[in-house]
Amino acid sequence: MLSKEAVVGYVCEYLKDLREELRPGEAGDLVARIGSGEATVGELTEALERAGFVIDPGGLRSVPSLPGGRVGEPDAEWVCPAGRCDRSWRRRFVGQSVPHCEVGATPLRRA
C-alpha cells in the first residue's frame, strides 16, 4: 500500500487533470481535506480511480535535469513546501519554472 504522502503527491501533481474529471467541487473538497490533514489514503485513491487514474508506485516522479543549468544555479531538487507529500521535481531545461503545490497554491521549495 502506498503511503499517504505518496498519494497526496500524486493528487497534487495531477490536480488540474482531476478537476476536469471529477464532479464539480469534488477536487476542491479533496484539497481542503488534504490541507486540514483529514484526507485518508482510501478516499484519495478512490477519487483518483473514479477519475480514471492509475497509481503506479514505481512510476516516474521526476526526471534528472539536463546539463547546461544557469551559472550559480545548482542542480536542485524541489519538494512539497508544507511537507504534506513526497513529490519531488528537478528542472529539465534552463529557465523552466518551478511548479506550484496545488494543495497550498505555493511554489515547491528547494530540498
Buried (B, 14 or more C-beta within 10 A) or exposed (E): EBEBBBBBBBBBBBBEEBBEBBEEEBBEBBBEBBBEEEBEBEBBBEBBEEBEBEBEEEEEBBEEBEEEBEEEEEEBBBBBBBEBBBBBBBBEEEEEEEEBBBBBEEEBBEE
